[in-house]
Amino acid sequence: MADYVAASIDKKSFNCPHCDAFASQRWFFGIASPLWYKEGLPNIVDADVELALATAANEGKQLSESALANLPSSGRVRIADERKGVKFNGVPNIHFSRCHACGDVAIWLREKLIFPRKSTAPLPNPDMPEEVKADYQEAASILNDSPRGAAALLRLSIQKLCVNLGGKGKNINDDIAKLVEKGMPEPIQQALDTVRVVGNHSVHPGEIDMKDNREVATKLFGLVNVIVQDRISTPNAIKEMYESVVPEGDRDKIAKRDKRAP
């Protein structure tokens, strides 16, 4: 799987929360201007009226798809073209990032993504078992609001993953130890134990404070994907190629050589 770069206030390129593409981002700071309408309230134009006005301004010609998408009633957040000499009041804790790939805009309150309401966690590995994926996706859905809750759910997901890999499911620490005895590589053991320990500390007070640590929680999602890639995806891909490319007779000879069933 390609490396996933979570959307973050301190990066100029990341996977867009709208289109998921890894792309450069143009950043804007927030500004505010007092309403000049008589009532002093936001003026929300009816969608049909807005379309009629825009069509009239376009000399009666049908609007293009991109023009329709930029109408305020479309629901998209857009940023108007820059104009020289125009000054507004700054809103220092609001920022906007516009994706170079899709052109859509994300809204940030300090370091927190508030629009779109979408997780910044990487997508699950396609080969992830369904029972594991359910917890993974639930963790992803709360990552922005509760990194601690996400870490706890990821710990549950790897406990189920250990069962899929041959563990008993009663004690995750024992399951990891048994998998190590069966030859599981040290980096994968370390990945499992990292998710396990951080998840434990998220539930029980300890040395690791996960209350607002979205960065660490996001990396845990990546570790779960790495484990699935190593333990499931890669062996499956090799086995599929072996069985489809190597003739059956040759596979039988190899099995006899290694004294195992073909």
C-alpha positions as CSV (number, residue, x, y, z in Angstrom):
1,M,0.0,0.0,0.0
2,A,1.2,3.5,-0.7
3,D,2.3,5.6,2.2
4,Y,-0.6,7.6,3.7
5,V,0.1,11.1,5.0
6,A,-2.7,12.3,7.3
7,A,-4.0,15.8,6.9
8,S,-2.4,18.1,9.3
9,I,-2.1,21.8,10.0
10,D,1.7,21.7,9.9
11,K,2.0,20.1,6.4
12,K,2.0,21.5,2.9
13,S,1.1,18.1,1.3
14,F,-1.0,15.3,2.6
15,N,-3.8,13.0,1.6
16,C,-6.8,15.2,0.9
17,P,-9.8,14.7,3.3
18,H,-12.1,15.2,0.3
19,C,-10.6,13.2,-2.6
20,D,-8.0,11.1,-0.6
21,A,-5.3,11.9,-3.2
22,F,-1.9,12.9,-1.9
23,A,-1.5,16.4,-3.1
24,S,0.0,19.8,-2.3
25,Q,-2.3,22.2,-0.3
26,R,-2.6,26.0,-0.5
27,W,-3.2,27.4,3.0
28,F,-5.3,30.5,3.8
29,F,-5.9,32.2,7.1
30,G,-9.4,33.1,8.3
31,I,-10.9,36.6,7.8
32,A,-14.1,38.2,8.9
33,S,-16.0,41.2,7.7
34,P,-19.1,42.8,9.4
35,L,-22.3,42.2,7.6
36,W,-23.6,45.3,5.9
37,Y,-27.1,43.9,5.4
38,K,-29.8,46.0,7.0
39,E,-30.9,43.2,9.3
40,G,-27.3,42.3,10.2
41,L,-28.0,38.6,9.6
42,P,-26.5,36.2,7.0
43,N,-28.2,36.5,3.6
44,I,-28.9,33.0,2.3
45,V,-30.1,33.1,-1.2
46,D,-32.6,30.5,-2.3
47,A,-30.9,27.9,-4.6
48,D,-33.3,28.5,-7.5
49,V,-32.9,32.2,-7.3
50,E,-29.1,31.9,-7.0
51,L,-29.0,29.6,-10.2
52,A,-31.2,32.1,-12.1
53,L,-28.9,35.0,-11.1
54,A,-25.8,33.1,-12.1
55,T,-27.3,32.1,-15.4
56,A,-28.3,35.7,-16.1
57,A,-24.8,36.8,-15.3
58,N,-23.6,34.2,-17.8
59,E,-25.6,35.8,-20.5
60,G,-28.3,33.2,-20.2
61,K,-26.0,30.3,-21.1
62,Q,-26.2,27.1,-19.2
63,L,-23.6,27.0,-16.5
64,S,-20.7,24.5,-16.6
65,E,-20.4,21.7,-14.0
66,S,-17.5,23.6,-12.4
67,A,-19.5,26.8,-12.2
68,L,-22.5,25.0,-10.7
69,A,-20.2,23.3,-8.2
70,N,-18.9,26.8,-7.1
71,L,-22.4,28.2,-6.3
72,P,-22.8,28.7,-2.5
73,S,-25.9,26.4,-2.6
74,S,-23.8,23.5,-3.8
75,G,-22.5,23.0,-0.2
76,R,-18.9,23.2,-1.2
77,V,-16.6,25.5,0.7
78,R,-14.8,27.8,-1.8
79,I,-12.3,30.6,-1.6
80,A,-12.9,33.8,-3.6
81,D,-10.2,35.1,-5.9
82,E,-7.7,37.4,-4.2
83,R,-8.3,41.2,-4.6
84,K,-5.7,43.9,-4.1
85,G,-6.5,46.5,-1.5
86,V,-9.2,44.5,0.2
87,K,-8.8,44.3,4.0
88,F,-10.7,42.3,6.5
89,N,-10.5,41.4,10.2
90,G,-8.3,38.4,10.7
91,V,-9.6,35.3,12.5
92,P,-6.3,33.8,13.8
93,N,-7.6,30.4,14.9
94,I,-9.4,29.5,11.6
95,H,-7.5,28.3,8.6
96,F,-8.4,26.8,5.2
97,S,-6.5,24.3,3.0
98,R,-7.3,24.0,-0.7
99,C,-6.4,20.7,-2.4
100,H,-4.4,21.1,-5.6
101,A,-5.9,17.9,-7.0
102,C,-9.6,18.4,-6.5
103,G,-9.8,22.1,-5.6
104,D,-12.0,21.4,-2.5
105,V,-11.4,23.3,0.7
106,A,-11.0,21.9,4.3
107,I,-11.6,24.1,7.3
108,W,-9.5,24.0,10.5
109,L,-10.1,25.3,14.0
110,R,-6.5,25.6,15.3
111,E,-5.0,22.1,14.6
112,K,-8.4,20.3,14.4
113,L,-10.0,19.5,11.1
114,I,-13.7,20.5,11.4
115,F,-14.8,20.2,7.7
116,P,-15.3,17.8,6.1
117,R,-16.3,15.6,9.0
118,K,-14.1,12.8,7.8
119,S,-11.4,10.8,9.6
120,T,-7.8,11.5,8.8
121,A,-6.9,7.9,9.4
122,P,-5.5,5.8,6.5
123,L,-7.9,3.5,4.8
124,P,-7.8,-0.2,6.0
125,N,-5.7,-2.7,4.1
126,P,-8.1,-4.4,1.6
127,D,-7.1,-7.8,3.0
128,M,-8.0,-6.9,6.5
129,P,-10.4,-9.5,8.0
130,E,-14.0,-8.1,8.3
131,E,-14.2,-8.5,12.1
132,V,-10.9,-6.6,12.4
133,K,-11.9,-4.0,9.9
134,A,-15.2,-3.2,11.8
135,D,-13.2,-2.1,14.9
136,Y,-10.6,-0.3,12.7
137,Q,-13.3,1.8,10.9
138,E,-15.0,2.6,14.2
139,A,-11.7,3.8,15.5
140,A,-11.2,5.9,12.4
141,S,-14.6,7.5,12.8
142,I,-13.7,8.9,16.2
143,L,-10.0,9.7,15.7
144,N,-10.4,13.4,15.3
145,D,-12.6,13.8,18.4
146,S,-11.1,11.1,20.6
147,P,-7.6,9.9,19.8
148,R,-7.6,8.0,23.1
149,G,-10.8,6.1,22.2
150,A,-9.4,5.3,18.7
151,A,-6.3,3.8,20.3
152,A,-8.4,1.6,22.6
153,L,-10.4,0.3,19.6
154,L,-7.3,-0.4,17.6
155,R,-6.0,-2.5,20.5
156,L,-9.3,-4.5,20.3
157,S,-8.8,-4.8,16.5
158,I,-5.3,-6.4,16.9
159,Q,-6.6,-8.8,19.5
160,K,-9.1,-10.1,16.9
161,L,-6.3,-10.0,14.3
162,C,-4.2,-12.3,16.5
163,V,-7.0,-14.8,16.6
164,N,-7.2,-14.7,12.9
165,L,-3.4,-15.4,12.8
166,G,-3.8,-18.4,15.2
167,G,-4.1,-17.0,18.7
168,K,-6.7,-18.0,21.2
169,G,-8.1,-14.5,21.9
170,K,-8.2,-14.8,25.7
171,N,-5.0,-12.9,26.4
172,I,-3.5,-10.7,23.7
173,N,0.0,-10.7,25.3
174,D,0.0,-14.5,25.4
175,D,-1.2,-14.6,21.7
176,I,1.7,-12.4,20.6
177,A,4.2,-14.5,22.5
178,K,2.9,-17.7,20.8
179,L,3.1,-16.0,17.4
180,V,6.7,-15.0,18.1
181,E,7.4,-18.7,19.0
182,K,6.0,-19.7,15.6
183,G,8.5,-17.4,13.9
184,M,6.8,-14.0,13.6
185,P,9.4,-11.4,12.7
186,E,10.5,-9.0,15.4
187,P,9.3,-5.8,13.6
188,I,5.8,-7.2,13.4
189,Q,5.9,-8.2,17.1
190,Q,7.0,-4.7,17.9
191,A,4.1,-3.3,15.9
192,L,1.6,-5.5,17.7
193,D,3.0,-4.6,21.1
194,T,3.1,-0.9,20.3
195,V,-0.6,-0.9,19.5
196,R,-1.3,-3.2,22.5
197,V,0.6,-1.0,25.0
198,V,-0.6,2.3,23.8
199,G,-4.2,1.0,23.7
200,N,-3.9,-0.3,27.3
201,H,-2.6,3.1,28.4
202,S,-5.5,4.8,26.7
203,V,-7.9,2.8,28.9
204,H,-5.9,2.7,32.1
205,P,-3.9,5.7,33.5
206,G,-0.2,5.2,32.7
207,E,2.9,6.8,31.3
208,I,1.4,7.5,27.9
209,D,-1.2,10.3,27.7
210,M,-3.3,9.8,24.6
211,K,-6.0,12.3,25.5
212,D,-5.2,14.7,22.6
213,N,-2.4,12.9,20.9
214,R,-3.9,12.5,17.4
215,E,-0.4,12.2,15.8
216,V,0.4,9.0,17.7
217,A,-3.1,7.6,17.3
218,T,-2.8,8.1,13.5
219,K,0.5,6.2,13.4
220,L,-1.2,3.3,15.1
221,F,-3.5,2.9,12.2
222,G,-0.5,2.6,9.9
223,L,1.0,-0.1,12.2
224,V,-2.2,-2.2,12.0
225,N,-2.1,-2.0,8.2
226,V,1.6,-3.0,8.2
227,I,0.8,-6.0,10.3
228,V,-2.0,-7.1,7.9
229,Q,0.3,-6.5,4.9
230,D,3.1,-8.7,6.3
231,R,1.0,-11.5,7.8
232,I,-1.9,-11.7,5.2
233,S,-1.4,-9.6,2.0
234,T,2.2,-10.5,1.2
235,P,1.8,-14.3,1.8
236,N,-1.4,-14.4,-0.2
237,A,0.1,-12.6,-3.1
238,I,3.2,-14.9,-3.2
239,K,1.0,-18.0,-2.9
240,E,-1.3,-16.8,-5.7
241,M,1.6,-16.3,-8.0
242,Y,3.3,-19.5,-7.0
243,E,0.2,-21.6,-7.8
244,S,-0.6,-19.8,-11.0
245,V,2.9,-19.7,-12.5
246,V,4.8,-22.7,-11.2
247,P,3.5,-25.9,-12.9
248,E,1.8,-28.5,-10.7
249,G,4.5,-31.1,-11.4
250,D,7.2,-28.7,-10.3
251,R,5.3,-27.9,-7.2
252,D,5.0,-31.6,-6.3
253,K,8.8,-32.0,-6.7
254,I,9.4,-29.0,-4.5
255,A,7.0,-30.4,-1.9
256,K,8.9,-33.8,-1.9
257,R,12.2,-31.9,-1.7
258,D,11.0,-30.1,1.4
259,K,9.1,-33.1,2.7
260,R,5.7,-31.5,3.0
261,A,2.3,-31.9,1.4
262,P,2.0,-30.0,-2.0
